[in-house]
Structure formats: C-alpha cells, structure tokens
Amino acid sequence: MDKWIKNNTATKFMALAVSILLWAMVHIDSGTPAPPTTSYNTKSIEVKIQTYGFDDSHYALTGISTDRVTLQVKGRRSDITTIFAEEYKVKLDLSSVKQPGTHTLPLTYSLPRGVELVSMDPTMVTVTVEERMSKAVPVSIGTKGKLSPGYRLGSPVKIEPGTVEVTLPESELARLSQVRGTVDLDGADTNFVEKRVKLAAYDKEGNVMEDALIMPESVAVEVPVEAAFVTVPLEMEYTGRLPEGLVLSKVTPKVTEVRLYGSKEALAGAKSYTGATVHLENVTKSGTTVLTADLTPPEGFEKIEPSSIEVEVTAVSYGERVINGIPISLKGVSSDMEAVITEPKTQSMSMTLTGAPDLLNSLQPSDIGLTANMAGLKAGVHEIQLQVTLPPFINRVDQNRLAVKVELREKDVPVTGKPDPKPDQGGGKEKPPESVDKPETDNGSDTGHGEDQNQNQNGTDGTDHTGTTPPEGDGSDEGTPPDISTDPPTE
C-alpha cells in the first residue's frame, strides 16, 4: 500500500478526480440563483383604551361604548413575538368634550417599531359625559374588632366635622346612601380617639362608590368605651344565731369588693352590695370557721363577679364592759336657735355593752354614737330619744330607750362658742314644765328601733348574735379593763 501511494502516477490520478468533483459541485445548477426572501407574520392583540385631556373637575365620564380595541398587526415573526403587549397604545382624546351628553370620538394608536397595523376594531367610540354635582352628607362611624371583656360602647360618638361634601355625577348621586368611616376597637378598654379616619361613600347596596369625591376626606373621631360593670364594696349580712355563750369577734371575707354588671342606669345607682349573707347557725364552736356565701345579682343587674365567696367567721366567749362618758351630740338645730342639754347635765352617758373581749377592751367613748335629732322643733324643752350607733359585733345589755332633755332657745346674739348649759336669763321665755313635748323618735321609729337600725348598718341585724344574753346579776365583767367605772349609768 505504501508503494502505491508513493507512486507518482497514482497521485496524479487522485488529484484529477478531486478537481472534477469540485467543479461538478459548483456547476451542478446552471439556473440563476433566487434572491433571499423575508418572512412576515400577523398577530391579533387586545389593547385597553387610554383617555386623556378630560376635565374631570366639572364633568364625569359615566359611559363608554367599549374600553378595549382589537388590533391586527403584522411584522417579522421575531418582532411581533418578542414585543410586549404594553407597547401597543390606543388613545382617546377627550379635550374637545366641553358639555354633558353623548359624544362619538375617533381613536388613535401607536405601534412598536417594525410593526404595521393591518386593522383596528373599533376605530371610534361613543362616550357619555355627566356634570358633577355636590351634596352635604352626614358622617357615620362603624366599628370592627371586639372590646376588652366587660366593656361596651358608650354614646355619643363625637365626629368632627359631622358633615362632609360629596361630589358625584348626577345619576350616581341619587344612589348615594351614606358616608362612613371605620375604626378598629379590638381590645379597647378606654375611649378611642383618632384624628384622621378615612371616609368612603357607599351606595344603597352597600358598595363603595369609587368615583366619589369627599371633602374633607377624613374626620376626627372619639368613640366612648365604658365599663359594663361597677366595682362596689361588699357589705355582710347575718342570719341565724351563734351557739349559746359565743359572740362574733371578727368576720373576714376573702374579697372586699364585687363587680356588678348591668345597664348604665343601674350602675349609676349602685353604691354597695349587701346580698352576702353569713349563716351563723353553721358556726358550731369557738374559733375561726370558714363559711361560703353565695352571691346573686341584685334586681336590675345581669351578673355579679364573683358568684360566691369564702368568709372567715371568728366566734369567742362573750365579755361585758361599762363605758362611761359617752358624749351626746345634737343635730338638726336651726341656725336661729341654740340648744342646751339639760338632762343629763354631764351631756354624756354610760352604757353596758357586751361582745368579744378584745373588741370591748379597745373601745373608746368616742367610738359610740349618741345623737339627738332636733330638726323641726320649736323653742322649749323637749325630751328626745337618742339614736345609738355601735361598732360592729357590739351590743347593749340594756335595750331600754335612751333619752335626753334639750332646751331650745331663740338666739338673742350670735353664738360663736359652745352653747351655755345654764338657762338664758335675759333671752326668750322658758316654757313651763307642763309644755314639755312628748318623747320624739328618730325617723318615726318606735323605742329601740333606732339602735337596732344602727346595728344593722354595722354588720348586725338587731337580733342577739351572741347566742344568749349574759345572765343577769352574775357580776361578771369578762374582758373589762382596770379603768372601768362602777358608777351606775346616767340613762
């Protein structure tokens, strides 16, 4: 093989064959070469009409026959397939529209470079124009979200300004229902205040009217948020009797305040809660007993919290003590009269009391109230029943009525000091003894009821919660301190 290749004659034949082959490839087609051709494609594009030149301060475009146009375009496939639809523009010039009504106007277009328009459908559109009109509309405020537990919306809601001007085309203005702003009250437990609340106009179906012009577009709002409850002090009441020989020393509820839920009117009149009742018959021995008291809402209220409480009741053996020098006070004396206590001349009394020894030992004369009501009485000497106010869990041994004699005199000169207990030597005339009035009772109550009433206010109901009255004449004075007087009472 190597010898054949190295042969000079063989090499010449091979060169000739290659030359012939190349010539044949060049001259195989004896016709005239065709010129190169350019390929064009067509495409349909939907374009949204853009408006310009419209005076929307006085007029509103309320209708247009169509807002989209179909363009048939052609161009090189590489162009029309790579150009974005946003580069095709169709515009409507509204600058010639100067009055309300229906107008038919031509459309103009602009195409990307290298693209030609084949057709446009439609080439003209019809528009409807209305004059804008204004109307004063009151503002309303809506709320969303949930208030904190136990709170509710108050009234009134303050809106500033309370009225705004709404501008709309005449036909749409007739559909206007309200202008409203919305505030978020989620978790609120105090008044909501916002200086800029955005407003929106709504039609009669509750849809937002986007074309409405509102002036001003926002308002200042204050929404009252109030508690649906009131917190009041808890006052205990008592029923039943303690075992014989025991008295109350201390009553301690685990809570001292309760929440009452109700209407605004009911809450306004709530000062305290007195529906917590301690059943003393459940105390069977001295010492501290824990009782449960159920709480129910008073009439006119919806709910009370808590609905029950625990109460620690401490009962001890009773003691007895005589308190001397209890001052007597007068009330209801007219400004043109002066009053003098004539009996007792000391203007004080003594009183035998029973109760827990530790409470008795801590008592001072000033802790006990003895009051004579002089309201409505005329000049003269009057016997007045005393109203007795005792501390909690303290009772009188002697339940007889207590009374004082008081002389009322007209003032000759202004009195600036303590009334003179001596008879007026130069003033008004003193009534003769037979003109002494009948004993007065406080607030129309019979003898002793004033005392019971005051015991109720101090935690007792007028019954003997000590279990029994101390035996008469036993001479005992349990818990009496060394300075107790043995003088007989001056009652």
FILUMNU-604946 format. One record per residue (C-alpha): z, y, x; residue in one letter. Coordinates in steps of 0.001 Angstrom, whole numbers, plus 500000, padded with zeros to 6 digits. Layout:
# residues N
ZYXA;...
END
This chain:
# residues 491
500000500000500000M;500804502384502793D;497447501703504338K;495661502548501118W;497445505854500749I;496700506777504344K;493004506099503770N;491100509447503755N;488519508350501204T;491112507300498672A;492856510662498953T;489661512488498183K;489042510468495036F;492535511196493779M;492108514941494329A;488864514918492404L;490403513133489435A;493210515647489173V;490748518543489308S;488709517065486460I;491816516577484358L;492927520182484770L;489503521524483883W;489430519433480726A;492838520760479599M;491699524363479952V;488345523979478279H;489161521366475622I;488966524039472768D;485847526107473054S;486746528268469955G;488125531854470034T;491970531921470299P;493716533121466997A;495866536258467304P;499631535784466784P;500923536286463106T;504234537965461814T;506220536083459039S;507750538239456142Y;510365537045453603N;511606538590450328T;515183538814449041K;516943539927445818S;520132541999446242I;522543543375443592E;523909546802444505V;526633548869442817K;525580552408441836I;527376555212443657Q;527815558525441808T;528196561940443388Y;528108565631442530G;530125565242439269F;532507567999438108D;535462565831437057D;537855568791436730S;536478569592433266H;534434566530432347Y;534850562779432411A;532175560137432861L;533041557853429970T;529962555644429839G;527028554409431922I;524293552035430774S;524807549892433875T;526722550256437086D;524615547810439132R;520962547656440205V;518869544690441394T;516750545416444490L;513810543203445531Q;513178543800449239V;511015542293451979K;511166542155455752G;511254539859458692R;513472536939457991R;515613537773460942S;516254541241459467D;516915540533455827I;519157537591456597T;521369539421459073T;521804542790457306I;524977543151455222F;524670543974451524A;526794547122452013E;523881548691453953E;521758548850450798Y;522584552039448842K;521732553092445288V;522960556538444232K;523177558616441051L;523219562396441334D;525345563940438551L;525342567504439833S;522890568525437097S;525281567436434321V;526876570656433027K;527814569794429447Q;529163566894427386P;526748564423425848G;524278561685426846T;522043562117429899H;519289559901431389T;519016560294435144L;516960558724437955P;518405556572440701L;517744556941444404T;518026554319447091Y;518298553912450836S;517467550715452770L;518273549434456211P;515685549924458977R;512901547325458903G;513363546531455177V;510887547595452470E;511518547929448722L;509468545671446521V;511089546675443198S;514270548218441707M;515608547408438262D;516545549708436593P;515202552897438119T;517044555178435642M;520409555009433844V;521970556725430851T;525428558279431209V;527861559641428646T;529997562640429542V;533012563970427616E;535057567104428042E;538599566565429340R;541473567662427038M;545193568043427702S;548266567226425665K;552040567654426199A;553750564254426050V;557500563406426275P;558523561163429160V;560300557860428612S;562041555745431257I;562013551954431344G;564287549767433429T;563977546471435241K;566486544259437011G;569959543134435951K;573059545295436250L;576164544062438045S;578274541743435860P;580487543677433453G;578319546820433435Y;575877548207430885R;573522551133430391L;575102554331429143G;573490557310427468S;571866559735427522P;569242559194430215V;568540562530431922K;564863563275432711I;563681566466434414E;561197567611433254P;561338565782429959G;557709566609429023T;554517566390431093V;550870567360430516E;548345564510430244V;544606565186430638T;542070562634429334L;538637562536427726P;538894563405424060E;538174559845422848S;540775558345425199E;543381560963424396L;543506559595420859A;544509556193422264R;547367557584424363L;550715556068423325S;553306557140425917Q;554028558330429431V;556631556166431127R;558302555669434463G;560207552554435533T;563402552333437583V;564930549257439204D;568613548834438261L;569143545396439759D;572787545079440866G;573692548654439849A;577350549438439049D;577154553251439275T;574893555911437806N;571298555568439003F;569833558818440405V;566233559152441645E;564453562463442309K;560874561106442213R;559994558456439647V;556240557818439416K;554748558151435921L;551887556285434236A;550086556756430913A;549817553793428520Y;547544553218425527D;548622551734422210K;548037548200423507E;550332548802426474G;547547549045429048N;547680551576431882V;545165554410431408M;543903554763434965E;541830557911434267D;544801559919433002A;545782562992434991L;549551563618434664I;551163566872435719M;553644566601437233P;553011563011438288E;556717562254438929S;560097563291437448V;563780563268438411A;565836560663436542V;569539559913436101E;570435556720434223V;574136556359433289P;575641552991434189V;579089552360432723E;581609549570432772A;581640547378429676A;585354546864430279F;588540548803430820V;591436547761433043T;594805548291431354V;598389547409432266P;599863544205430898L;602981544505428745E;605002541408427957M;606390540460424543E;609082537879423873Y;609834535405421151T;612480532723420684G;615967532519422213R;617346531538425563L;619987528796425806P;623485529984424963E;625153531918427751G;621910532897429526L;620164536256429741V;616917537421431317L;617213538694434850S;613559539078435778K;610131538394434285V;607235538462436754T;603670537873435519P;601211536722438180K;598893539594437146V;599885543062436030T;596509544227434657E;593822542740432438V;590213543604431647R;589223544240428044L;585519544070427125Y;584238545882424068G;582339548833422638S;582597552293424144K;584710553439421193E;587103550505421531A;587502551004425281L;588312554684424809A;591402553828422763G;592737551049424988A;595908552094426838K;597677548773427426S;597617545126426397Y;600658543821424562T;599388540409423482G;601048538418426270A;603933536543424635T;606648534672426543V;608264531884424524H;611882531984425653L;612690528698423914E;610737526998426721N;613395528109429224V;615985525331429236T;618202526188432204K;619227528967434537S;616994529835437455G;613263530517437535T;610866528806435146T;607069529211435271V;605534529583431813L;601921530016430686T;600951532796428276A;597579532689426527D;595766535993426176L;593432536745423276T;591217539828422853P;592678542456420500P;590786543242417327E;587586545128418099G;587200543673421606F;584805540954422717E;586560539369425672K;589637539536427863I;589988538506431507E;591926536502432437P;592313534405429282S;595744533096430340S;598391533956432918I;601418532380434523E;604769534131434175V;607897533515436245E;610973533850434000V;614377534042435675T;617463533427433488A;621094533749434624V;624570533712433078S;625268536997431340Y;627640539705432536G;629241542700430861E;629894546242432036R;631140549538430655V;629068552558431707I;630793555927431409N;629376559439431467G;626028558695429889I;624542562166429260P;623323563200425814I;620069565151425632S;618684567255422781L;615029567569421873K;613076569466419248G;615266572593419371V;613330575590418058S;612684578410420531S;614630580892418367D;617695578632418145M;620314577433420558E;622126574122420242A;625664573151421286V;627063569616421198I;630462569945419570T;631389566241419443E;631886564603421856P;632989567664423778K;632131565994427093T;628495565861425934Q;628421562278427210S;629353558797426020M;630462555430427289S;628748552196426386M;629497548496426876T;626387546629427983L;625527543005428627T;622833541483430797G;622183539900434167A;624996540803436608P;622609542100439287D;620926544395436756L;624255545651435414L;625586546376438888N;622582548557439727S;622787550640436543L;623499554369436709Q;624387556571433704P;621035558336434107S;619228555015433567D;620303555047429919I;618814557462427409G;620833559020424569L;618704561529422664T;619341563619419529A;616243564900417732N;616800568412416354M;613274569014415083A;613106570812411710G;616839571509411406L;618221574895410384K;621260576762411661A;624515574937411053G;626462571907412176V;624601568624411999H;625566565044412646E;622591563418414415I;622082559744415069Q;621287559072418713L;618207557298419889Q;619247554774422566V;616875553774425375T;617998550862427559L;616444549349430690P;614636546014430314P;616835542961429646F;619942545104428970I;621619545041425540N;624550546744423864R;627578544682422978V;628466547022420111D;625471547591417836Q;627198550271415720N;625351553542415215R;625961556307417714L;626012559914416522A;626876563372417783V;627669566665416099K;625485569552417136V;625775573188416131E;622545575108415801L;622783578919416064R;620221581648415918E;619767583415419202K;621110586977419437D;619888587419423000V;617528585324425113P;619308582327426575V;618404581619430173T;621127579191431114G;622796576108429719K;623961576512426109P;627568577700425827D;629613574908424230P;632041577484422749K;631457578828419227P;629434582057419039D;631990584811418497Q;629570587607417685G;626389585952416529G;625273584209413434G;627794582965410931K;629070579426411223E;628630577127408245K;631807575963406559P;632759572315407157P;631556571283403715E;627992572253404676S;627717569540407333V;624410567712406817D;624175564034406231K;623563561875409331P;619961562077410469E;617918559046411523T;615180559229414077D;611660558862412631N;613017557716409300G;614607554501410651S;617930553180409427D;621047552813411537T;620471550977414771G;616729550678414407H;616080553405416954G;617924551307419518E;616009548144418671D;612737550004418861Q;613521551222422346N;614493547746423434Q;611086546551422289N;609405549183424420Q;611366547988427411N;610443544354427091G;612799543030424343T;612261542712420616D;615671543648419354G;616894540059418969T;619664538758421173D;617710537132424004H;620898536499425908T;621288533311423894G;624626534423422406T;626844537454422118T;629719537293424564P;632939536084422906P;634991538934421530E;638197539807423303G;637749537423426181D;638420540234428628G;635682539039430934S;633570541557432768D;631248539428434872E;629381541424437442G;631422544603436860T;631753546735439997P;635192548073441010P;634442551613439745D;634008550569436118I;636113552752433825S;638543551143431400T;638622554187429125D;637678553460425510P;634152554522424501P;633815558022423062T;631294556916420444E;
END
